[in-house]
């Protein structure tokens, strides 16, 4: 058996998401620290044509393809949250008022009392039935220094997005995307490209 250890890898990498303005790609933004894993899952559904007695498979054709990406992130930014949900509005350098009309909130620790908000970034979400697609690029560096780069052309946010706040573990959240076919590209090349540096 011949083994090429250059093809064996361990570890994570960098995940970048990028937005579109109309149909123009705006560029990638690094989402920060990844924890645990990034999964790129391919599914190809095949339909069998069977005939004879006993039935034997004479022909198979692919009737459905899908590619899904899941990543567990440690850093929460409003830009990443917006791309992971596919919509929302961000206002920078602002404060907000709450339902009670004030801009005061609890301290966030075990002390009682409220404190006025300082200036920050505000994300508002909900009520839009459509969502934006994003470009998605994952770069993994092997021990040899060579990289494996996956780029999904048209990622659609999917599933639940939970923002956990835990008392005895790191606060991490999982983002889920499903790739859509980019029909502006050639058949057989519409979901993604995978590049392995040599």
Z-matrix of the N, CA and C atoms (Angstrom, degrees):
N
C 1 1.450
C 2 1.520 1 108.65
N 3 1.318 2 115.60 1 134.87
C 4 1.456 3 122.14 2 178.52
C 5 1.523 4 108.49 3 -103.46
N 6 1.333 5 117.60 4 125.70
C 7 1.463 6 122.63 5 -179.47
C 8 1.517 7 109.10 6 -119.27
N 9 1.318 8 116.13 7 130.12
C 10 1.454 9 121.85 8 174.95
C 11 1.521 10 107.72 9 -107.71
N 12 1.340 11 117.34 10 101.20
C 13 1.463 12 120.89 11 -176.62
C 14 1.528 13 112.14 12 -66.12
N 15 1.333 14 117.94 13 -15.51
C 16 1.470 15 120.93 14 176.13
C 17 1.531 16 111.30 15 -64.96
N 18 1.338 17 117.21 16 -20.68
C 19 1.463 18 121.40 17 -179.56
C 20 1.521 19 112.82 18 -91.39
N 21 1.333 20 117.92 19 0.00
C 22 1.461 21 122.16 20 -179.60
C 23 1.521 22 108.04 21 -99.97
N 24 1.328 23 117.09 22 134.18
C 25 1.458 24 119.14 23 -177.38
C 26 1.524 25 111.35 24 -137.49
N 27 1.324 26 114.29 25 160.65
C 28 1.463 27 122.81 26 -179.77
C 29 1.511 28 107.91 27 -142.14
N 30 1.299 29 117.11 28 141.38
C 31 1.458 30 120.05 29 172.56
C 32 1.509 31 114.10 30 107.80
N 33 1.332 32 113.77 31 178.58
C 34 1.455 33 121.93 32 -176.32
C 35 1.517 34 111.13 33 -95.24
N 36 1.279 35 117.11 34 -135.04
C 37 1.455 36 122.38 35 -179.14
C 38 1.506 37 109.78 36 176.12
N 39 1.318 38 116.10 37 -151.07
C 40 1.460 39 122.81 38 179.59
C 41 1.515 40 109.57 39 -116.66
N 42 1.322 41 115.74 40 136.13
C 43 1.464 42 121.71 41 175.78
C 44 1.522 43 107.82 42 -112.18
N 45 1.329 44 115.12 43 132.23
C 46 1.453 45 121.16 44 177.15
C 47 1.525 46 108.68 45 -124.79
N 48 1.317 47 115.43 46 141.92
C 49 1.454 48 122.09 47 174.03
C 50 1.516 49 107.54 48 -120.30
N 51 1.316 50 116.37 49 146.54
C 52 1.457 51 120.19 50 -179.95
C 53 1.509 52 111.28 51 -138.24
N 54 1.315 53 115.87 52 141.14
C 55 1.463 54 120.40 53 -177.20
C 56 1.524 55 111.16 54 -98.09
N 57 1.312 56 114.24 55 165.25
C 58 1.464 57 122.67 56 176.90
C 59 1.520 58 108.59 57 -116.35
N 60 1.319 59 117.46 58 141.93
C 61 1.463 60 122.70 59 167.37
C 62 1.515 61 104.66 60 -109.07
N 63 1.330 62 115.17 61 112.22
C 64 1.469 63 122.22 62 -169.07
C 65 1.528 64 106.64 63 57.90
N 66 1.312 65 118.90 64 -114.81
C 67 1.470 66 120.16 65 178.83
C 68 1.520 67 112.17 66 -111.02
N 69 1.338 68 117.68 67 9.76
C 70 1.456 69 122.03 68 -178.29
C 71 1.529 70 109.62 69 -97.41
N 72 1.331 71 116.33 70 126.27
C 73 1.453 72 121.21 71 -179.34
C 74 1.524 73 109.79 72 -75.12
N 75 1.347 74 116.96 73 131.57
C 76 1.466 75 122.24 74 -174.82
C 77 1.522 76 114.11 75 -91.38
N 78 1.331 77 118.71 76 -11.16
C 79 1.465 78 120.83 77 -178.28
C 80 1.523 79 111.40 78 111.18
N 81 1.316 80 115.06 79 164.40
C 82 1.461 81 121.53 80 -175.07
C 83 1.521 82 112.89 81 -92.65
N 84 1.345 83 116.04 82 151.97
C 85 1.454 84 124.63 83 172.95
C 86 1.522 85 108.04 84 -127.65
N 87 1.329 86 117.19 85 128.07
C 88 1.466 87 122.63 86 177.57
C 89 1.526 88 108.71 87 -68.31
N 90 1.331 89 117.99 88 129.89
C 91 1.468 90 121.09 89 -178.33
C 92 1.521 91 112.48 90 -84.38
N 93 1.322 92 118.56 91 -5.01
C 94 1.459 93 121.04 92 177.10
C 95 1.518 94 112.24 93 95.07
N 96 1.322 95 114.90 94 -155.08
C 97 1.466 96 121.37 95 -172.84
C 98 1.526 97 112.20 96 -64.67
N 99 1.323 98 114.38 97 134.61
C 100 1.467 99 122.61 98 174.76
C 101 1.519 100 106.75 99 -108.00
N 102 1.313 101 117.56 100 141.66
C 103 1.462 102 121.73 101 178.98
C 104 1.514 103 109.00 102 -125.82
N 105 1.295 104 117.04 103 141.44
C 106 1.463 105 124.43 104 174.03
C 107 1.520 106 112.36 105 81.63
N 108 1.372 107 118.09 106 -77.28
C 109 1.456 108 117.62 107 -175.23
C 110 1.523 109 112.34 108 -165.86
N 111 1.311 110 113.53 109 160.88
C 112 1.460 111 123.46 110 168.11
C 113 1.524 112 105.14 111 -121.31
N 114 1.325 113 116.94 112 129.02
C 115 1.463 114 121.32 113 179.66
C 116 1.523 115 110.26 114 -115.76
N 117 1.318 116 115.86 115 133.74
C 118 1.457 117 122.72 116 173.03
C 119 1.521 118 105.34 117 -118.56
N 120 1.319 119 116.03 118 108.84
C 121 1.469 120 121.36 119 -172.68
C 122 1.522 121 110.75 120 -111.05
N 123 1.328 122 115.25 121 122.87
C 124 1.465 123 122.23 122 177.41
C 125 1.523 124 108.56 123 -101.31
N 126 1.315 125 116.24 124 137.47
C 127 1.465 126 120.91 125 174.21
C 128 1.522 127 107.92 126 -130.98
N 129 1.330 128 115.30 127 126.45
C 130 1.470 129 120.78 128 175.19
C 131 1.521 130 107.36 129 -124.10
N 132 1.308 131 115.40 130 117.97
C 133 1.461 132 120.45 131 179.09
C 134 1.524 133 108.52 132 -95.08
N 135 1.335 134 115.52 133 126.02
C 136 1.454 135 121.76 134 -175.52
C 137 1.531 136 109.24 135 -112.87
N 138 1.307 137 116.99 136 136.87
C 139 1.454 138 122.57 137 175.87
C 140 1.524 139 108.43 138 -105.04
N 141 1.323 140 115.56 139 127.13
C 142 1.464 141 121.45 140 178.55
C 143 1.522 142 110.24 141 -90.38
N 144 1.324 143 116.49 142 141.01
C 145 1.454 144 121.55 143 166.63
C 146 1.515 145 106.27 144 -104.83
N 147 1.342 146 115.04 145 118.83
C 148 1.465 147 120.30 146 -177.71
C 149 1.518 148 109.72 147 -117.58
N 150 1.334 149 115.80 148 146.03
C 151 1.456 150 120.95 149 177.42
C 152 1.526 151 108.21 150 -155.56
N 153 1.323 152 115.34 151 165.29
C 154 1.463 153 120.59 152 176.83
C 155 1.523 154 112.23 153 96.73
N 156 1.316 155 113.39 154 -178.95
C 157 1.456 156 120.16 155 176.75
C 158 1.509 157 107.64 156 -140.11
N 159 1.296 158 120.25 157 110.62
C 160 1.463 159 125.58 158 0.64
C 161 1.531 160 110.56 159 -68.50
N 162 1.350 161 115.41 160 160.48
C 163 1.454 162 119.61 161 177.84
C 164 1.514 163 110.02 162 -62.14
N 165 1.303 164 115.72 163 130.38
C 166 1.462 165 121.43 164 175.69
C 167 1.527 166 107.86 165 -126.88
N 168 1.282 167 115.33 166 149.96
C 169 1.463 168 120.82 167 179.19
C 170 1.518 169 108.84 168 -80.26
N 171 1.323 170 114.96 169 121.53
C 172 1.457 171 121.45 170 -178.81
C 173 1.528 172 112.66 171 -105.02
N 174 1.317 173 116.05 172 -24.62
C 175 1.458 174 120.04 173 -174.65
C 176 1.517 175 108.97 174 -155.14
N 177 1.316 176 116.30 175 145.10
C 178 1.455 177 122.05 176 173.51
C 179 1.523 178 109.04 177 -133.07
N 180 1.329 179 116.03 178 139.77
C 181 1.456 180 120.80 179 173.30
C 182 1.513 181 109.19 180 -136.84
N 183 1.320 182 114.87 181 144.41
C 184 1.459 183 120.53 182 177.48
C 185 1.518 184 108.15 183 -74.64
N 186 1.341 185 116.30 184 126.27
C 187 1.461 186 119.70 185 179.93
C 188 1.529 187 112.17 186 -109.98
N 189 1.326 188 117.45 187 -12.30
C 190 1.457 189 119.82 188 179.85
C 191 1.517 190 109.83 189 -156.48
N 192 1.326 191 116.28 190 136.53
C 193 1.458 192 121.98 191 174.40
C 194 1.522 193 108.25 192 -127.10
N 195 1.332 194 116.73 193 144.48
C 196 1.456 195 119.84 194 171.66
C 197 1.524 196 109.32 195 -149.80
N 198 1.321 197 114.90 196 151.40
C 199 1.460 198 122.24 197 177.13
C 200 1.521 199 106.79 198 -132.26
N 201 1.333 200 116.42 199 126.53
C 202 1.459 201 121.90 200 179.75
C 203 1.520 202 109.46 201 -123.50
N 204 1.324 203 115.92 202 143.74
C 205 1.457 204 122.28 203 179.33
C 206 1.520 205 108.27 204 -124.53
N 207 1.330 206 115.96 205 132.12
C 208 1.455 207 122.72 206 177.21
C 209 1.520 208 108.12 207 -129.04
N 210 1.333 209 117.11 208 135.48
C 211 1.464 210 121.23 209 178.23
C 212 1.522 211 109.18 210 -141.65
N 213 1.319 212 115.90 211 143.56
C 214 1.461 213 121.77 212 175.67
C 215 1.523 214 107.80 213 -102.45
N 216 1.333 215 116.11 214 119.75
C 217 1.456 216 122.39 215 -174.75
C 218 1.530 217 110.77 216 -108.41
N 219 1.322 218 115.53 217 146.83
C 220 1.460 219 121.18 218 178.83
C 221 1.524 220 111.95 219 -103.16
N 222 1.324 221 117.68 220 -27.18
C 223 1.461 222 120.94 221 -177.17
C 224 1.524 223 110.24 222 -99.74
N 225 1.327 224 115.36 223 129.25
C 226 1.459 225 120.64 224 179.61
C 227 1.521 226 109.11 225 -105.40
N 228 1.324 227 115.91 226 118.21
C 229 1.466 228 120.96 227 171.60
C 230 1.523 229 107.40 228 -126.81
N 231 1.306 230 116.03 229 154.75
C 232 1.462 231 119.07 230 -179.29
C 233 1.522 232 111.72 231 -67.53
N 234 1.328 233 117.92 232 -33.32
C 235 1.467 234 120.64 233 177.82
C 236 1.527 235 110.42 234 -63.40
N 237 1.343 236 117.35 235 -43.69
C 238 1.468 237 121.04 236 177.85
C 239 1.522 238 110.33 237 -65.10
N 240 1.326 239 116.96 238 -43.09
C 241 1.459 240 121.17 239 179.27
C 242 1.526 241 110.96 240 -59.66
N 243 1.323 242 116.69 241 -43.43
C 244 1.469 243 120.37 242 179.67
C 245 1.525 244 111.03 243 -62.58
N 246 1.335 245 117.18 244 -43.89
C 247 1.467 246 119.46 245 -179.86
C 248 1.525 247 111.63 246 -69.82
N 249 1.339 248 117.51 247 -33.75
C 250 1.465 249 120.93 248 179.51
C 251 1.522 250 112.08 249 -70.97
N 252 1.331 251 117.14 250 -26.15
C 253 1.464 252 121.14 251 177.41
C 254 1.527 253 112.47 252 -94.85
N 255 1.313 254 116.75 253 -21.89
C 256 1.456 255 120.39 254 178.53
C 257 1.508 256 114.97 255 87.35
N 258 1.325 257 117.48 256 1.15
C 259 1.459 258 120.46 257 176.65
C 260 1.514 259 109.68 258 -168.73
N 261 1.314 260 116.04 259 174.94
C 262 1.457 261 122.93 260 -179.39
C 263 1.513 262 109.54 261 128.74
N 264 1.326 263 115.75 262 167.24
C 265 1.462 264 121.32 263 -179.54
C 266 1.523 265 109.43 264 -125.07
N 267 1.335 266 116.00 265 134.61
C 268 1.459 267 122.38 266 179.53
C 269 1.522 268 108.55 267 -114.36
N 270 1.342 269 115.59 268 131.87
C 271 1.459 270 122.16 269 172.82
C 272 1.516 271 107.34 270 -121.00
N 273 1.324 272 116.87 271 126.26
C 274 1.464 273 121.55 272 -179.04
C 275 1.514 274 111.00 273 -100.10
N 276 1.355 275 115.74 274 151.97
C 277 1.452 276 121.64 275 175.15
C 278 1.512 277 113.47 276 63.73
N 279 1.328 278 116.74 277 46.61
C 280 1.461 279 121.00 278 -175.45
C 281 1.530 280 109.73 279 -137.02
N 282 1.320 281 116.42 280 174.35
C 283 1.457 282 122.93 281 166.70
C 284 1.512 283 105.95 282 -121.23
N 285 1.304 284 117.02 283 178.02
C 286 1.460 285 120.37 284 178.36
C 287 1.508 286 108.85 285 -137.76
N 288 1.317 287 116.27 286 163.25
C 289 1.462 288 120.69 287 171.27
C 290 1.518 289 107.18 288 -116.05
N 291 1.329 290 114.55 289 146.37
C 292 1.460 291 121.79 290 -176.92
C 293 1.526 292 110.76 291 -95.74
N 294 1.324 293 117.19 292 -179.41
C 295 1.467 294 121.81 293 -177.53
C 296 1.522 295 112.74 294 -57.41
N 297 1.337 296 117.48 295 -29.94
C 298 1.468 297 120.06 296 -179.95
C 299 1.535 298 112.35 297 -81.86
N 300 1.339 299 117.20 298 3.52
C 301 1.452 300 121.58 299 177.62
C 302 1.513 301 114.48 300 85.69
N 303 1.326 302 117.55 301 -4.26
C 304 1.465 303 120.09 302 -178.09
C 305 1.530 304 110.53 303 -99.71
N 306 1.325 305 114.89 304 169.74
C 307 1.467 306 122.05 305 171.74
C 308 1.527 307 109.20 306 -114.19
N 309 1.322 308 115.74 307 31.56
C 310 1.464 309 122.31 308 179.93
C 311 1.524 310 109.44 309 -108.17
N 312 1.337 311 115.71 310 144.02
C 313 1.463 312 120.84 311 178.57
C 314 1.524 313 109.14 312 -144.59
N 315 1.316 314 115.53 313 162.68
C 316 1.462 315 120.96 314 176.80
C 317 1.521 316 108.98 315 -57.05
N 318 1.335 317 115.77 316 160.02
C 319 1.457 318 121.32 317 -175.72
C 320 1.531 319 112.46 318 -72.20
N 321 1.324 320 118.82 319 -24.80
C 322 1.459 321 121.83 320 -179.02
C 323 1.515 322 113.03 321 90.82
N 324 1.332 323 116.99 322 8.96
C 325 1.465 324 121.59 323 175.54
C 326 1.528 325 107.85 324 -130.27
N 327 1.303 326 117.52 325 -161.64
C 328 1.471 327 120.51 326 -176.02
C 329 1.520 328 113.54 327 -84.46
N 330 1.308 329 118.63 328 -0.68
C 331 1.460 330 121.30 329 179.67
C 332 1.518 331 110.08 330 -84.19
N 333 1.344 332 115.24 331 144.87
C 334 1.459 333 119.13 332 179.43
C 335 1.524 334 109.51 333 -83.79
N 336 1.300 335 115.16 334 166.40
C 337 1.452 336 120.65 335 178.07
C 338 1.510 337 112.17 336 103.72
N 339 1.324 338 113.82 337 161.61
C 340 1.462 339 121.19 338 -179.64
C 341 1.520 340 109.61 339 -115.75
N 342 1.326 341 114.23 340 154.00
C 343 1.456 342 121.77 341 -179.37
C 344 1.530 343 107.62 342 -131.06
N 345 1.322 344 116.21 343 142.25
C 346 1.464 345 120.67 344 177.71
C 347 1.525 346 109.75 345 -66.53
N 348 1.316 347 115.32 346 144.28
C 349 1.463 348 120.80 347 177.93
C 350 1.512 349 110.77 348 -69.87
N 351 1.332 350 114.63 349 145.97
C 352 1.453 351 119.88 350 168.31
C 353 1.520 352 108.07 351 -89.48
N 354 1.312 353 116.31 352 -171.45
C 355 1.463 354 121.34 353 177.55
C 356 1.524 355 109.11 354 -77.79
N 357 1.318 356 117.04 355 144.44
C 358 1.460 357 120.91 356 179.98
C 359 1.511 358 111.83 357 -162.39
N 360 1.327 359 115.41 358 -162.05
C 361 1.460 360 122.79 359 179.56
C 362 1.518 361 108.66 360 -110.45
N 363 1.308 362 116.82 361 137.46
C 364 1.458 363 122.92 362 -173.89
C 365 1.523 364 110.24 363 -118.71
N 366 1.329 365 116.14 364 132.17
C 367 1.460 366 122.48 365 176.48
C 368 1.517 367 108.05 366 -116.96
N 369 1.325 368 116.22 367 127.08
C 370 1.461 369 121.40 368 175.88
C 371 1.518 370 108.12 369 -120.03
N 372 1.344 371 115.96 370 139.17
C 373 1.461 372 120.82 371 -171.28
C 374 1.521 373 110.22 372 -142.52
N 375 1.347 374 115.30 373 147.85
C 376 1.456 375 121.21 374 167.36
C 377 1.514 376 114.41 375 120.72
N 378 1.332 377 114.80 376 146.97
C 379 1.447 378 121.41 377 172.41
C 380 1.520 379 116.14 378 92.83
N 381 1.320 380 118.38 379 6.27
C 382 1.457 381 121.37 380 176.94
C 383 1.525 382 108.41 381 -111.40
N 384 1.346 383 118.69 382 121.95
C 385 1.463 384 119.96 383 -175.29
C 386 1.524 385 114.47 384 -75.53
N 387 1.315 386 118.05 385 -16.54
C 388 1.464 387 120.28 386 -179.51
C 389 1.515 388 109.78 387 -103.20
N 390 1.317 389 115.97 388 167.93
C 391 1.456 390 119.12 389 175.10
C 392 1.521 391 109.92 390 -144.38
N 393 1.314 392 113.69 391 159.82
C 394 1.464 393 120.21 392 -178.56
C 395 1.522 394 109.80 393 -87.21
N 396 1.308 395 116.01 394 150.29
C 397 1.457 396 122.13 395 174.38
C 398 1.520 397 108.45 396 -93.00
N 399 1.317 398 115.98 397 156.81
C 400 1.460 399 120.16 398 179.06
C 401 1.521 400 109.74 399 -129.67
N 402 1.318 401 115.08 400 155.17
C 403 1.452 402 120.59 401 167.02
C 404 1.521 403 107.29 402 -83.61
N 405 1.313 404 117.37 403 148.73
C 406 1.461 405 121.72 404 -176.12
C 407 1.523 406 108.61 405 -136.43
N 408 1.348 407 116.66 406 128.37
C 409 1.460 408 120.46 407 179.04
C 410 1.528 409 108.64 408 -134.69
N 411 1.338 410 115.22 409 129.10
C 412 1.468 411 121.81 410 177.71
C 413 1.525 412 108.26 411 -120.05
N 414 1.326 413 116.29 412 128.36
C 415 1.460 414 121.77 413 -179.87
C 416 1.520 415 109.28 414 -119.36
N 417 1.321 416 116.07 415 123.39
C 418 1.469 417 122.98 416 177.92
C 419 1.520 418 108.08 417 -114.75
N 420 1.329 419 116.38 418 132.56
C 421 1.469 420 121.13 419 178.94
C 422 1.523 421 108.74 420 -105.86
N 423 1.331 422 115.23 421 123.60
C 424 1.460 423 120.96 422 177.59
C 425 1.531 424 109.66 423 -79.76
N 426 1.330 425 116.73 424 165.84
C 427 1.471 426 122.05 425 179.68
C 428 1.528 427 111.29 426 -57.70
N 429 1.314 428 116.94 427 -29.32
C 430 1.465 429 121.56 428 179.62
C 431 1.528 430 112.43 429 -72.09
N 432 1.339 431 116.87 430 -10.53
C 433 1.461 432 121.14 431 -176.12
C 434 1.510 433 112.95 432 94.29
N 435 1.316 434 117.66 433 -13.37
C 436 1.465 435 121.98 434 178.65
C 437 1.526 436 109.06 435 -77.28
N 438 1.325 437 115.98 436 151.95
C 439 1.459 438 120.84 437 -175.27
C 440 1.527 439 112.76 438 -112.81
N 441 1.325 440 113.49 439 152.18
C 442 1.462 441 123.18 440 168.82
C 443 1.525 442 105.18 441 -114.08
N 444 1.329 443 117.73 442 124.11
C 445 1.461 444 121.26 443 -175.50
C 446 1.526 445 109.26 444 -124.55
N 447 1.321 446 114.78 445 123.00
C 448 1.471 447 123.05 446 177.51
C 449 1.523 448 107.46 447 -109.34
N 450 1.338 449 116.42 448 130.00
C 451 1.465 450 119.74 449 176.45
C 452 1.519 451 109.66 450 -130.16
N 453 1.333 452 116.39 451 117.33
C 454 1.461 453 123.03 452 173.58
C 455 1.511 454 108.92 453 -93.92
N 456 1.332 455 116.89 454 127.84
C 457 1.463 456 120.72 455 -172.02
C 458 1.523 457 114.00 456 -75.44
N 459 1.332 458 117.01 457 -35.67
C 460 1.467 459 119.99 458 -172.10
C 461 1.528 460 108.49 459 -143.97
N 462 1.342 461 115.70 460 88.58
C 463 1.459 462 121.12 461 -176.33
C 464 1.526 463 110.37 462 -95.28
N 465 1.324 464 115.30 463 132.96
C 466 1.460 465 121.95 464 -179.97
C 467 1.529 466 108.83 465 -109.52
N 468 1.340 467 118.42 466 124.06
C 469 1.468 468 119.95 467 177.85
C 470 1.526 469 110.85 468 -58.66
N 471 1.344 470 116.38 469 140.14
C 472 1.471 471 121.48 470 -175.35
C 473 1.520 472 111.12 471 -136.52
N 474 1.328 473 115.75 472 156.89
C 475 1.459 474 122.61 473 167.06
C 476 1.513 475 115.15 474 66.94
N 477 1.318 476 114.10 475 -165.82
C 478 1.457 477 121.70 476 -177.66
C 479 1.520 478 110.76 477 -81.77
N 480 1.312 479 116.02 478 145.60
C 481 1.461 480 121.97 479 173.12
C 482 1.522 481 106.57 480 -123.00
N 483 1.308 482 116.33 481 110.61
C 484 1.456 483 122.11 482 -178.15
C 485 1.512 484 109.35 483 -107.10
N 486 1.327 485 116.35 484 132.18
C 487 1.463 486 122.10 485 176.03
C 488 1.525 487 107.78 486 -106.90
N 489 1.329 488 117.83 487 91.93
C 490 1.459 489 120.22 488 -176.25
C 491 1.535 490 111.45 489 -81.85
N 492 1.316 491 116.41 490 147.18
C 493 1.452 492 123.02 491 172.13
C 494 1.521 493 106.34 492 -127.43
N 495 1.330 494 116.86 493 108.74
C 496 1.468 495 122.94 494 -170.69
C 497 1.523 496 111.17 495 -108.79
N 498 1.320 497 115.71 496 151.05
C 499 1.463 498 119.60 497 179.72
C 500 1.520 499 113.61 498 -86.72
N 501 1.322 500 118.70 499 -20.74
C 502 1.467 501 118.79 500 -174.95
C 503 1.535 502 113.47 501 -136.68
N 504 1.326 503 117.02 502 21.27
C 505 1.449 504 120.83 503 176.46
C 506 1.526 505 107.98 504 -150.96
N 507 1.322 506 116.61 505 165.16
C 508 1.456 507 121.16 506 179.73
C 509 1.516 508 110.32 507 -66.46
N 510 1.317 509 116.19 508 142.38
C 511 1.461 510 122.02 509 177.28
C 512 1.521 511 108.47 510 -82.96
N 513 1.313 512 116.40 511 108.72
C 514 1.457 513 122.20 512 -179.60
C 515 1.517 514 109.40 513 -128.32
N 516 1.326 515 116.60 514 157.13
C 517 1.460 516 119.77 515 178.32
C 518 1.519 517 109.39 516 -138.62
N 519 1.318 518 114.27 517 151.71
C 520 1.460 519 121.56 518 -176.04
C 521 1.517 520 109.70 519 -105.79
N 522 1.339 521 115.25 520 132.65
C 523 1.459 522 120.79 521 175.80
C 524 1.525 523 108.19 522 -110.02
N 525 1.319 524 115.57 523 144.74
C 526 1.463 525 122.25 524 -177.63
C 527 1.520 526 109.36 525 -129.79
N 528 1.314 527 115.00 526 133.13
C 529 1.459 528 120.91 527 177.38
C 530 1.517 529 109.20 528 -134.01
N 531 1.315 530 115.53 529 149.53
C 532 1.454 531 122.19 530 171.49
C 533 1.523 532 106.67 531 -122.27
N 534 1.317 533 116.27 532 132.39
C 535 1.455 534 119.66 533 -179.50
C 536 1.526 535 110.71 534 -80.29
N 537 1.315 536 114.62 535 139.83
C 538 1.456 537 121.46 536 173.18
C 539 1.524 538 107.58 537 -105.72
N 540 1.308 539 116.12 538 151.61
C 541 1.466 540 120.10 539 178.95
C 542 1.521 541 109.49 540 -69.31
N 543 1.314 542 115.33 541 132.95
C 544 1.462 543 121.67 542 172.87
C 545 1.524 544 106.28 543 -92.33
N 546 1.320 545 116.47 544 98.69
C 547 1.466 546 121.36 545 -173.02
C 548 1.522 547 112.87 546 -73.22
N 549 1.344 548 117.53 547 -2.63
C 550 1.467 549 120.60 548 172.87
C 551 1.523 550 111.08 549 -79.51
N 552 1.330 551 117.12 550 -8.99
C 553 1.468 552 121.92 551 -179.84
C 554 1.533 553 109.12 552 -101.70
N 555 1.320 554 115.91 553 163.90
C 556 1.468 555 121.61 554 -178.27
C 557 1.530 556 110.98 555 -64.23
N 558 1.333 557 116.34 556 147.47
C 559 1.464 558 121.35 557 175.22
C 560 1.526 559 108.96 558 -56.83
N 561 1.313 560 116.09 559 137.44
C 562 1.453 561 121.20 560 -177.31
C 563 1.520 562 113.15 561 91.17
N 564 1.354 563 117.13 562 -5.97
C 565 1.466 564 121.96 563 -177.50
C 566 1.531 565 111.63 564 -135.37
N 567 1.325 566 117.88 565 25.00
C 568 1.461 567 120.87 566 -167.83
C 569 1.529 568 115.65 567 -91.96
N 570 1.336 569 119.09 568 -13.79
C 571 1.469 570 120.15 569 -176.89
C 572 1.530 571 113.23 570 -95.62
N 573 1.326 572 117.14 571 -50.11
C 574 1.459 573 119.42 572 -173.19
C 575 1.510 574 111.59 573 -162.12
N 576 1.343 575 114.12 574 173.78
C 577 1.461 576 120.57 575 169.25
C 578 1.521 577 107.40 576 -129.96
N 579 1.337 578 115.93 577 146.53
C 580 1.459 579 123.33 578 178.17
C 581 1.513 580 107.03 579 -126.34
N 582 1.337 581 115.72 580 122.54
C 583 1.447 582 121.10 581 -177.65
C 584 1.534 583 109.05 582 -117.53
N 585 1.338 584 117.20 583 130.00
C 586 1.463 585 122.86 584 177.64
C 587 1.529 586 107.20 585 -116.45
N 588 1.313 587 115.32 586 115.11
C 589 1.459 588 120.85 587 -179.35
C 590 1.517 589 110.04 588 -70.08
N 591 1.342 590 117.65 589 137.97
C 592 1.456 591 121.42 590 179.53
C 593 1.521 592 111.03 591 -118.04
